[in-house]
Amino acid sequence: MLLRLARVKDSLRELLQRVQMPGLNPDCYSAWRVDAAVQALNADFHQVPGGATQPASSI
């Protein structure tokens, strides 16, 4: 499962940085705009043989 958050408020961003959940690195919640989060999500996916998509990394 791949998680991306957008428009995360400062208080939540600080909390996520403090708890340092395994698999939830700051790149997952660093997007300030929805379109930036979607672009980052699209960059995380790549084509594999047969035309299927799969995440490049996941939580």
Backbone as a printed PyTorch tensor [residue, N CA C, xyz], in Angstrom:
tensor([[[  0.8490,  -1.1670,   0.0000],
         [  0.0000,   0.0000,   0.0000],
         [  0.8970,   1.2330,   0.0000]],

        [[  0.5250,   2.1980,  -0.8060],
         [  1.2830,   3.4380,  -0.9080],
         [  0.4060,   4.5690,  -0.4160]],

        [[  0.9380,   5.3960,   0.4540],
         [  0.1780,   6.4920,   1.0430],
         [  0.8380,   7.8080,   0.6950]],

        [[  0.0560,   8.7540,   0.2060],
         [  0.5100,  10.1210,  -0.0490],
         [ -0.5270,  11.0580,   0.5540]],

        [[ -0.0700,  12.0520,   1.2570],
         [ -0.9560,  13.0490,   1.8420],
         [ -0.6410,  14.4070,   1.2260]],

        [[ -1.6590,  15.2430,   1.1020],
         [ -1.4830,  16.5910,   0.5790],
         [ -2.1440,  17.5770,   1.5270]],

        [[ -1.6360,  18.7730,   1.5320],
         [ -2.1860,  19.8690,   2.3290],
         [ -2.2010,  19.5430,   3.8240]],

        [[ -1.1680,  18.8720,   4.2880],
         [ -1.0610,  18.5030,   5.6990],
         [ -0.7310,  19.7600,   6.5020]],

        [[ -1.4970,  20.0060,   7.5220],
         [ -1.2850,  21.1810,   8.3780],
         [ -0.0020,  21.0110,   9.1930]],

        [[  0.5750,  22.1370,   9.5920],
         [  1.8540,  22.1220,  10.3060],
         [  1.8280,  21.2500,  11.5520]],

        [[  0.7360,  21.3140,  12.3180],
         [  0.6780,  20.5410,  13.5670],
         [  0.7240,  19.0340,  13.2830]],

        [[  0.0060,  18.5820,  12.2600],
         [  0.0370,  17.1650,  11.9060],
         [  1.3900,  16.7800,  11.3260]],

        [[  1.9500,  17.6480,  10.5010],
         [  3.2720,  17.4000,   9.9190],
         [  4.3180,  17.2250,  11.0240]],

        [[  4.2770,  18.0940,  12.0240],
         [  5.2130,  18.0000,  13.1480],
         [  4.9930,  16.7120,  13.9390]],

        [[  3.7370,  16.3350,  14.1410],
         [  3.4320,  15.1020,  14.8590],
         [  3.9710,  13.8880,  14.0950]],

        [[  3.7510,  13.8520,  12.7880],
         [  4.2490,  12.7350,  11.9840],
         [  5.7700,  12.6620,  12.0160]],

        [[  6.4210,  13.8070,  12.0360],
         [  7.8830,  13.8100,  12.1200],
         [  8.3500,  13.2790,  13.4720]],

        [[  7.6120,  13.6010,  14.5330],
         [  7.9990,  13.1470,  15.8770],
         [  7.8060,  11.6540,  16.0730]],

        [[  6.6990,  11.1040,  15.5740],
         [  6.4230,   9.6860,  15.8110],
         [  7.2450,   8.7760,  14.9070]],

        [[  7.6860,   9.2680,  13.7690],
         [  8.5410,   8.5240,  12.8380],
         [  8.0380,   7.0930,  12.6250]],

        [[  6.8560,   6.9910,  12.0880],
         [  6.2640,   5.6800,  11.8180],
         [  7.0830,   4.9350,  10.7670]],

        [[  7.3520,   3.6630,  10.9970],
         [  8.0880,   2.8780,   9.9990],
         [  7.3360,   2.8720,   8.6650]],

        [[  8.0440,   3.1300,   7.5950],
         [  7.4470,   3.1260,   6.2680],
         [  6.7700,   4.4190,   5.8730]],

        [[  6.6610,   5.3750,   6.7830],
         [  6.0280,   6.6610,   6.4700],
         [  7.1010,   7.7480,   6.5480]],

        [[  7.8300,   7.8890,   5.4500],
         [  8.8870,   8.8880,   5.4420],
         [  8.3150,  10.2570,   5.1000]],

        [[  9.0460,  11.3200,   5.3650],
         [  8.5400,  12.6790,   5.1310],
         [  8.0880,  12.9530,   3.7000]],

        [[  8.5950,  12.2180,   2.7270],
         [  8.1540,  12.4150,   1.3420],
         [  6.6640,  12.1100,   1.1870]],

        [[  6.1150,  11.2760,   2.0380],
         [  4.7070,  10.8860,   1.9380],
         [  3.7590,  12.0090,   2.3290]],

        [[  4.2220,  12.9540,   3.1210],
         [  3.3420,  14.0310,   3.5700],
         [  3.9380,  15.4190,   3.3530]],

        [[  4.9000,  15.5200,   2.4570],
         [  5.5560,  16.8090,   2.2370],
         [  4.8810,  17.6890,   1.1910]],

        [[  3.9430,  17.1370,   0.4210],
         [  3.3010,  17.9220,  -0.6400],
         [  2.3450,  18.9590,  -0.0530]],

        [[  2.5200,  20.1950,  -0.4380],
         [  1.6330,  21.2610,   0.0240],
         [  0.4110,  21.3930,  -0.8750]],

        [[  0.5320,  20.8990,  -2.1180],
         [ -0.5710,  20.9970,  -3.0690],
         [ -0.9970,  19.5920,  -3.4970]],

        [[ -2.2820,  19.4420,  -3.8090],
         [ -2.7930,  18.1470,  -4.2470],
         [ -2.1230,  17.7120,  -5.5390]],

        [[ -1.9410,  18.6430,  -6.4860],
         [ -1.3210,  18.2610,  -7.7470],
         [  0.1190,  17.8050,  -7.5470]],

        [[  0.8210,  18.3660,  -6.5860],
         [  2.1860,  17.9150,  -6.2960],
         [  2.1750,  16.4970,  -5.7260]],

        [[  1.1850,  16.1920,  -4.8950],
         [  1.0720,  14.8390,  -4.3390],
         [  0.7480,  13.8320,  -5.4360]],

        [[ -0.1230,  14.2090,  -6.3640],
         [ -0.4770,  13.3130,  -7.4700],
         [  0.7320,  13.0870,  -8.3670]],

        [[  1.4910,  14.1340,  -8.6570],
         [  2.6960,  13.9890,  -9.4690],
         [  3.6940,  13.0610,  -8.7910]],

        [[  3.8670,  13.2040,  -7.4820],
         [  4.7870,  12.3350,  -6.7470],
         [  4.2950,  10.8970,  -6.7620]],

        [[  2.9880,  10.7120,  -6.6310],
         [  2.4140,   9.3650,  -6.6780],
         [  2.6400,   8.7400,  -8.0480]],

        [[  2.4130,   9.5030,  -9.0930],
         [  2.6420,   8.9970, -10.4500],
         [  4.1020,   8.6410, -10.6660]],

        [[  5.0100,   9.3880, -10.0740],
         [  6.4350,   9.0990, -10.2090],
         [  6.8050,   7.8080,  -9.4800]],

        [[  6.0150,   7.4330,  -8.4640],
         [  6.2870,   6.2170,  -7.6960],
         [  5.8390,   4.9490,  -8.4200]],

        [[  5.0640,   5.0920,  -9.4770],
         [  4.5890,   3.9420, -10.2250],
         [  5.3820,   3.8200, -11.5170]],

        [[  5.6040,   2.5980, -11.9120],
         [  6.2840,   2.3770, -13.1780],
         [  5.6490,   1.2080, -13.9030]],

        [[  5.8410,   1.1780, -15.1830],
         [  5.2890,   0.1030, -16.0010],
         [  6.1470,  -1.1440, -15.8560]],

        [[  5.5120,  -2.2840, -15.7370],
         [  6.2020,  -3.5690, -15.7140],
         [  5.7750,  -4.3340, -16.9610]],

        [[  6.5430,  -5.3560, -17.3870],
         [  6.1800,  -6.1240, -18.5830],
         [  4.7330,  -6.6150, -18.4980]],

        [[  4.0370,  -6.5130, -19.5860],
         [  2.6390,  -6.9360, -19.6240],
         [  1.6830,  -5.7770, -19.4380]],

        [[  2.1910,  -4.5700, -19.1870],
         [  1.3560,  -3.3920, -19.0920],
         [  0.7850,  -3.1260, -17.7120]],

        [[  1.0470,  -3.9860, -16.7410],
         [  0.5270,  -3.7580, -15.3870],
         [  1.3690,  -2.7010, -14.7040]],

        [[  0.7670,  -2.0140, -13.7580],
         [  1.5120,  -1.0430, -12.9650],
         [  1.7080,  -1.5930, -11.5740]],

        [[  2.7980,  -1.2270, -10.9780],
         [  3.0270,  -1.6030,  -9.5920],
         [  3.8270,  -0.4970,  -8.9420]],

        [[  3.6610,  -0.3210,  -7.6300],
         [  4.4020,   0.7380,  -6.9520],
         [  5.8920,   0.4510,  -6.9250]],

        [[  6.6720,   1.5180,  -7.0590],
         [  8.1190,   1.3850,  -6.9690],
         [  8.5210,   1.1350,  -5.5160]],

        [[  7.7510,   1.6920,  -4.5910],
         [  7.9800,   1.4520,  -3.1670],
         [  6.6380,   1.4900,  -2.4710]],

        [[  6.5630,   0.8210,  -1.3590],
         [  5.3050,   0.8130,  -0.6260],
         [  5.5930,   0.7880,   0.8630]],

        [[  4.5480,   1.0100,   1.5920],
         [  4.6720,   1.0350,   3.0600],
         [  4.5510,  -0.3720,   3.5570]]])
